[in-house]
C-alpha cells in the first residue's frame, strides 16, 4: 500500500528488492566455480612471493639499521625500512580491496613538525602506523607460507582426483602400472585401476574440490583480519575521526536549531508584537475621536497579546520545557503524549534522573517521534517506554500505523539518528510495510 508516510519518518515501499529467482544450485556446489573463490585463491597464490619480498626487505633493512645505530647512519636506514613497509602496506590494502573486496581505510598520515629530512625521519620513527606495518611484514610471511601450502595442496589434490577418470589411462600406457599406486614393494602393489576404485577416487576428489573453496575462504578471512588490524587506521585514530564527525553533526544541529528559533520568532511572535504596537498606536489616536472603535481595537490587541504569549511559551517549550527541568522525563513525556493526535501509553522506569543533556536529547527524540506519529502514521494507538539497562538509557516508541519507515532516505529519522550518534547513541527502526513501527534508541547513561 503506497502511503505519504514519508515526510517525517521517511516511510514508503523499499527499493532494490530483487525480483529474480535465487540460485538453483546450493552454495556448496557453486563455490568451486564462483569468481569469489578464484579471487581468494589468487590472493593466496600472490601472498607467498609478495610476503617473501616484504619479509626480506624488512629483516635486511632493520638488521642493517640496528647494526648501524652506533653511528648516525642507523637512523635513516631504519626510517627507510619503515617507509618501505608503509609503501608495501599501501599495496597490500589495494590487493585486499581488489581480490578480497575488503575496503580498509587509509591509516593516519605522517605528522611532521617541520620541513626537512630530520623531521621526516622523526615522523616515520614515531608513527605507530609504521611499526604496525613492520609487524605485518614479519607476521604475514609465515602465515602466507602456511596458507599457500594448504590451498595449493588441497586445490591440486581435489581437481587431480576429480578428473582421474579422464587421465588414468596414462599409467598403463606410459608408466607400466594400472593406475595411481597406493602401496608397493618387491612382492606386492596396490593401484587404483578398476572402475569401482576409479569412481571412488573421483568422489573423494569431488569432496576435496567442494571443501577447498571454504577452507581457502577461512584462510583469507585471517588475511583480512591482519590487513584490517595492522594496515588500517588504529582504534585511537578511528575514534578521533568519529569524534570529529560527531562534533560536526553537533555544530550543524545547533546551527539549525538557532535558525529555526530565529525563524519562529521572526515569523510568529515578533510579527504579532509589531502588529500589536501598530494597533495600540491607532487605538491611541482614535481614543478621543471614536472611543468605541478604540475599545474594539484594544480588545483585538489583547487577543494578539494572548496569541503571542502562547507562541512564546510553545517556542520556550521547544527549546527546553520547564516541566522537564522541574519534574523529569516522566512528567515531560506525559505532557507531550497528551498533545499527540492518538492515544499514547507512557511508562518511565528510571532509578534516577540522567544528566540534563542526555535527558534533553531523550525528550526531544520522543517528542519528534510522537509528532511524526500524529502527522503521518495513521495509527490508532502508540506507546512510549523508557528504562535503564546497565549504563544505557533505553527509549522505545511503538505505533500501529502503516509502517514503511526507512532511516536511510534522508528524512527526519536520519536527523534523529545523527543527533544520537553524536553522543555515542544508537538509533534502530523496525518498520515493515503495513506496520507496526518500532523505534528503539539508546543513549549513554550519565548521572
LINBELHU-V226027 format. One record per residue. N is the residue number from 1. OMEGA is omega in whole degrees, 0 to 359 (NA if undefined). D_FIRST is the distance of its C-alpha to the first C-alpha in whole Angstrom. Layout:
# LINBELHU-V226027
n->N omega->OMEGA d_first->D_FIRST
n->N omega->OMEGA d_first->D_FIRST
This chain:
# LINBELHU-V226027
n->1 omega->180 d_first->0
n->2 omega->182 d_first->4
n->3 omega->173 d_first->6
n->4 omega->185 d_first->10
n->5 omega->188 d_first->11
n->6 omega->184 d_first->13
n->7 omega->179 d_first->16
n->8 omega->182 d_first->18
n->9 omega->188 d_first->16
n->10 omega->185 d_first->15
n->11 omega->177 d_first->11
n->12 omega->182 d_first->9
n->13 omega->180 d_first->8
n->14 omega->180 d_first->12
n->15 omega->174 d_first->14
n->16 omega->179 d_first->17
n->17 omega->183 d_first->16
n->18 omega->180 d_first->18
n->19 omega->183 d_first->18
n->20 omega->178 d_first->22
n->21 omega->180 d_first->23
n->22 omega->179 d_first->25
n->23 omega->179 d_first->29
n->24 omega->180 d_first->31
n->25 omega->175 d_first->34
n->26 omega->184 d_first->34
n->27 omega->182 d_first->35
n->28 omega->180 d_first->38
n->29 omega->181 d_first->39
n->30 omega->190 d_first->37
n->31 omega->183 d_first->39
n->32 omega->185 d_first->42
n->33 omega->181 d_first->41
n->34 omega->179 d_first->38
n->35 omega->180 d_first->39
n->36 omega->181 d_first->38
n->37 omega->180 d_first->41
n->38 omega->175 d_first->44
n->39 omega->180 d_first->43
n->40 omega->177 d_first->44
n->41 omega->177 d_first->47
n->42 omega->177 d_first->48
n->43 omega->180 d_first->47
n->44 omega->179 d_first->50
n->45 omega->181 d_first->52
n->46 omega->185 d_first->52
n->47 omega->184 d_first->53
n->48 omega->180 d_first->56
n->49 omega->180 d_first->58
n->50 omega->180 d_first->56
n->51 omega->177 d_first->57
n->52 omega->179 d_first->60
n->53 omega->182 d_first->61
n->54 omega->180 d_first->59
n->55 omega->180 d_first->61
n->56 omega->178 d_first->64
n->57 omega->186 d_first->64
n->58 omega->183 d_first->63
n->59 omega->182 d_first->66
n->60 omega->185 d_first->68
n->61 omega->180 d_first->67
n->62 omega->178 d_first->67
n->63 omega->179 d_first->70
n->64 omega->180 d_first->72
n->65 omega->179 d_first->71
n->66 omega->179 d_first->72
n->67 omega->182 d_first->75
n->68 omega->180 d_first->75
n->69 omega->176 d_first->74
n->70 omega->173 d_first->78
n->71 omega->180 d_first->78
n->72 omega->182 d_first->76
n->73 omega->181 d_first->74
n->74 omega->182 d_first->72
n->75 omega->178 d_first->70
n->76 omega->178 d_first->69
n->77 omega->177 d_first->69
n->78 omega->178 d_first->66
n->79 omega->178 d_first->64
n->80 omega->178 d_first->64
n->81 omega->180 d_first->63
n->82 omega->178 d_first->60
n->83 omega->176 d_first->59
n->84 omega->177 d_first->59
n->85 omega->176 d_first->57
n->86 omega->178 d_first->55
n->87 omega->176 d_first->55
n->88 omega->178 d_first->54
n->89 omega->176 d_first->51
n->90 omega->177 d_first->50
n->91 omega->180 d_first->50
n->92 omega->176 d_first->49
n->93 omega->179 d_first->46
n->94 omega->179 d_first->45
n->95 omega->178 d_first->46
n->96 omega->179 d_first->43
n->97 omega->183 d_first->41
n->98 omega->186 d_first->42
n->99 omega->181 d_first->42
n->100 omega->184 d_first->40
n->101 omega->181 d_first->37
n->102 omega->183 d_first->38
n->103 omega->180 d_first->38
n->104 omega->181 d_first->41
n->105 omega->177 d_first->41
n->106 omega->178 d_first->44
n->107 omega->181 d_first->47
n->108 omega->181 d_first->48
n->109 omega->176 d_first->51
n->110 omega->178 d_first->55
n->111 omega->181 d_first->56
n->112 omega->180 d_first->59
n->113 omega->180 d_first->61
n->114 omega->179 d_first->63
n->115 omega->175 d_first->64
n->116 omega->183 d_first->66
n->117 omega->181 d_first->67
n->118 omega->178 d_first->68
n->119 omega->179 d_first->65
n->120 omega->180 d_first->63
n->121 omega->178 d_first->64
n->122 omega->180 d_first->64
n->123 omega->180 d_first->60
n->124 omega->183 d_first->60
n->125 omega->182 d_first->62
n->126 omega->185 d_first->60
n->127 omega->175 d_first->57
n->128 omega->177 d_first->55
n->129 omega->180 d_first->53
n->130 omega->183 d_first->56
n->131 omega->175 d_first->57
n->132 omega->176 d_first->54
n->133 omega->177 d_first->54
n->134 omega->178 d_first->58
n->135 omega->177 d_first->57
n->136 omega->180 d_first->54
n->137 omega->181 d_first->57
n->138 omega->184 d_first->59
n->139 omega->188 d_first->56
n->140 omega->182 d_first->54
n->141 omega->179 d_first->57
n->142 omega->178 d_first->58
n->143 omega->178 d_first->54
n->144 omega->178 d_first->54
n->145 omega->180 d_first->57
n->146 omega->183 d_first->56
n->147 omega->177 d_first->53
n->148 omega->181 d_first->54
n->149 omega->181 d_first->57
n->150 omega->185 d_first->54
n->151 omega->182 d_first->51
n->152 omega->180 d_first->54
n->153 omega->182 d_first->56
n->154 omega->182 d_first->53
n->155 omega->180 d_first->51
n->156 omega->181 d_first->55
n->157 omega->182 d_first->56
n->158 omega->182 d_first->52
n->159 omega->178 d_first->52
n->160 omega->180 d_first->56
n->161 omega->180 d_first->56
n->162 omega->181 d_first->53
n->163 omega->182 d_first->55
n->164 omega->178 d_first->58
n->165 omega->182 d_first->58
n->166 omega->185 d_first->58
n->167 omega->181 d_first->61
n->168 omega->180 d_first->63
n->169 omega->180 d_first->66
n->170 omega->184 d_first->67
n->171 omega->179 d_first->69
n->172 omega->183 d_first->71
n->173 omega->188 d_first->72
n->174 omega->184 d_first->73
n->175 omega->178 d_first->73
n->176 omega->176 d_first->75
n->177 omega->189 d_first->73
n->178 omega->182 d_first->70
n->179 omega->178 d_first->67
n->180 omega->183 d_first->66
n->181 omega->177 d_first->69
n->182 omega->182 d_first->67
n->183 omega->177 d_first->71
n->184 omega->172 d_first->74
n->185 omega->184 d_first->78
n->186 omega->187 d_first->82
n->187 omega->188 d_first->81
n->188 omega->177 d_first->78
n->189 omega->179 d_first->74
n->190 omega->181 d_first->71
n->191 omega->177 d_first->69
n->192 omega->188 d_first->65
n->193 omega->179 d_first->66
n->194 omega->185 d_first->65
n->195 omega->180 d_first->62
n->196 omega->180 d_first->61
n->197 omega->178 d_first->62
n->198 omega->179 d_first->60
n->199 omega->178 d_first->57
n->200 omega->178 d_first->57
n->201 omega->179 d_first->57
n->202 omega->179 d_first->54
n->203 omega->175 d_first->52
n->204 omega->177 d_first->53
n->205 omega->177 d_first->53
n->206 omega->178 d_first->49
n->207 omega->178 d_first->48
n->208 omega->182 d_first->50
n->209 omega->180 d_first->48
n->210 omega->183 d_first->45
n->211 omega->186 d_first->45
n->212 omega->180 d_first->47
n->213 omega->180 d_first->44
n->214 omega->175 d_first->42
n->215 omega->177 d_first->46
n->216 omega->179 d_first->46
n->217 omega->177 d_first->42
n->218 omega->178 d_first->44
n->219 omega->181 d_first->47
n->220 omega->173 d_first->45
n->221 omega->176 d_first->43
n->222 omega->176 d_first->46
n->223 omega->178 d_first->46
n->224 omega->178 d_first->43
n->225 omega->178 d_first->44
n->226 omega->181 d_first->48
n->227 omega->183 d_first->46
n->228 omega->184 d_first->44
n->229 omega->186 d_first->46
n->230 omega->182 d_first->49
n->231 omega->178 d_first->48
n->232 omega->178 d_first->45
n->233 omega->179 d_first->45
n->234 omega->179 d_first->47
n->235 omega->181 d_first->45
n->236 omega->180 d_first->47
n->237 omega->177 d_first->46
n->238 omega->179 d_first->42
n->239 omega->178 d_first->42
n->240 omega->179 d_first->44
n->241 omega->180 d_first->41
n->242 omega->179 d_first->39
n->243 omega->177 d_first->41
n->244 omega->177 d_first->41
n->245 omega->179 d_first->37
n->246 omega->178 d_first->37
n->247 omega->177 d_first->39
n->248 omega->178 d_first->38
n->249 omega->180 d_first->35
n->250 omega->180 d_first->37
n->251 omega->180 d_first->39
n->252 omega->179 d_first->36
n->253 omega->179 d_first->34
n->254 omega->178 d_first->37
n->255 omega->178 d_first->37
n->256 omega->178 d_first->34
n->257 omega->178 d_first->35
n->258 omega->178 d_first->38
n->259 omega->179 d_first->37
n->260 omega->179 d_first->34
n->261 omega->179 d_first->37
n->262 omega->180 d_first->39
n->263 omega->180 d_first->36
n->264 omega->178 d_first->36
n->265 omega->184 d_first->40
n->266 omega->185 d_first->40
n->267 omega->185 d_first->38
n->268 omega->188 d_first->38
n->269 omega->183 d_first->41
n->270 omega->180 d_first->43
n->271 omega->179 d_first->42
n->272 omega->179 d_first->43
n->273 omega->176 d_first->46
n->274 omega->178 d_first->48
n->275 omega->178 d_first->47
n->276 omega->179 d_first->48
n->277 omega->179 d_first->52
n->278 omega->180 d_first->52
n->279 omega->179 d_first->51
n->280 omega->176 d_first->54
n->281 omega->178 d_first->56
n->282 omega->179 d_first->56
n->283 omega->179 d_first->57
n->284 omega->180 d_first->60
n->285 omega->183 d_first->61
n->286 omega->184 d_first->61
n->287 omega->181 d_first->62
n->288 omega->184 d_first->65
n->289 omega->185 d_first->65
n->290 omega->183 d_first->62
n->291 omega->181 d_first->61
n->292 omega->178 d_first->59
n->293 omega->179 d_first->57
n->294 omega->178 d_first->57
n->295 omega->178 d_first->56
n->296 omega->180 d_first->53
n->297 omega->177 d_first->52
n->298 omega->177 d_first->53
n->299 omega->178 d_first->51
n->300 omega->178 d_first->48
n->301 omega->177 d_first->49
n->302 omega->176 d_first->49
n->303 omega->177 d_first->45
n->304 omega->178 d_first->44
n->305 omega->179 d_first->46
n->306 omega->179 d_first->44
n->307 omega->180 d_first->40
n->308 omega->178 d_first->42
n->309 omega->178 d_first->43
n->310 omega->178 d_first->39
n->311 omega->178 d_first->38
n->312 omega->177 d_first->40
n->313 omega->178 d_first->39
n->314 omega->179 d_first->36
n->315 omega->178 d_first->37
n->316 omega->178 d_first->39
n->317 omega->178 d_first->36
n->318 omega->177 d_first->34
n->319 omega->176 d_first->37
n->320 omega->185 d_first->38
n->321 omega->180 d_first->38
n->322 omega->181 d_first->41
n->323 omega->177 d_first->40
n->324 omega->179 d_first->39
n->325 omega->186 d_first->42
n->326 omega->191 d_first->44
n->327 omega->174 d_first->42
n->328 omega->187 d_first->40
n->329 omega->185 d_first->36
n->330 omega->181 d_first->36
n->331 omega->182 d_first->37
n->332 omega->180 d_first->35
n->333 omega->176 d_first->32
n->334 omega->177 d_first->32
n->335 omega->178 d_first->33
n->336 omega->182 d_first->30
n->337 omega->180 d_first->28
n->338 omega->179 d_first->30
n->339 omega->180 d_first->28
n->340 omega->183 d_first->25
n->341 omega->179 d_first->22
n->342 omega->177 d_first->21
n->343 omega->183 d_first->24
n->344 omega->173 d_first->25
n->345 omega->182 d_first->27
n->346 omega->176 d_first->30
n->347 omega->181 d_first->32
n->348 omega->180 d_first->34
n->349 omega->182 d_first->37
n->350 omega->179 d_first->39
n->351 omega->180 d_first->43
n->352 omega->179 d_first->43
n->353 omega->176 d_first->42
n->354 omega->178 d_first->41
n->355 omega->183 d_first->42
n->356 omega->181 d_first->41
n->357 omega->179 d_first->40
n->358 omega->179 d_first->37
n->359 omega->179 d_first->37
n->360 omega->179 d_first->36
n->361 omega->179 d_first->33
n->362 omega->180 d_first->32
n->363 omega->184 d_first->32
n->364 omega->176 d_first->30
n->365 omega->179 d_first->27
n->366 omega->180 d_first->27
n->367 omega->179 d_first->27
n->368 omega->179 d_first->25
n->369 omega->179 d_first->22
n->370 omega->175 d_first->22
n->371 omega->178 d_first->22
n->372 omega->177 d_first->19
n->373 omega->180 d_first->18
n->374 omega->188 d_first->19
n->375 omega->195 d_first->18
n->376 omega->194 d_first->14
n->377 omega->188 d_first->13
n->378 omega->183 d_first->13
n->379 omega->175 d_first->15
n->380 omega->179 d_first->17
n->381 omega->179 d_first->20
n->382 omega->179 d_first->21
n->383 omega->178 d_first->24
n->384 omega->177 d_first->26
n->385 omega->179 d_first->29
n->386 omega->178 d_first->32
n->387 omega->178 d_first->34
n->388 omega->176 d_first->37
n->389 omega->183 d_first->37
n->390 omega->183 d_first->40
n->391 omega->180 d_first->40
n->392 omega->172 d_first->37
n->393 omega->187 d_first->35
n->394 omega->175 d_first->31
n->395 omega->176 d_first->29
n->396 omega->179 d_first->25
n->397 omega->183 d_first->23
n->398 omega->172 d_first->20
n->399 omega->181 d_first->17
n->400 omega->181 d_first->15
n->401 omega->188 d_first->12
n->402 omega->177 d_first->8
n->403 omega->179 d_first->10
n->404 omega->181 d_first->10
n->405 omega->179 d_first->13
n->406 omega->184 d_first->15
n->407 omega->184 d_first->19
n->408 omega->187 d_first->20
n->409 omega->174 d_first->18
n->410 omega->183 d_first->21
n->411 omega->178 d_first->20
n->412 omega->177 d_first->21
n->413 omega->179 d_first->21
n->414 omega->177 d_first->23
n->415 omega->177 d_first->26
n->416 omega->179 d_first->26
n->417 omega->178 d_first->26
n->418 omega->180 d_first->29
n->419 omega->179 d_first->31
n->420 omega->180 d_first->31
n->421 omega->181 d_first->32
n->422 omega->179 d_first->35
n->423 omega->180 d_first->36
n->424 omega->177 d_first->36
n->425 omega->180 d_first->32
n->426 omega->181 d_first->29
n->427 omega->185 d_first->26
n->428 omega->179 d_first->23
n->429 omega->175 d_first->19
n->430 omega->188 d_first->17
n->431 omega->177 d_first->14
n->432 omega->176 d_first->11
n->433 omega->183 d_first->8
n->434 omega->177 d_first->8
n->435 omega->356 d_first->11
n->436 omega->178 d_first->14
n->437 omega->178 d_first->15
n->438 omega->178 d_first->19
n->439 omega->179 d_first->21
n->440 omega->178 d_first->25
n->441 omega->177 d_first->27
n->442 omega->176 d_first->31
n->443 omega->176 d_first->34
n->444 omega->179 d_first->37
n->445 omega->177 d_first->40
n->446 omega->184 d_first->42
n->447 omega->NA d_first->45
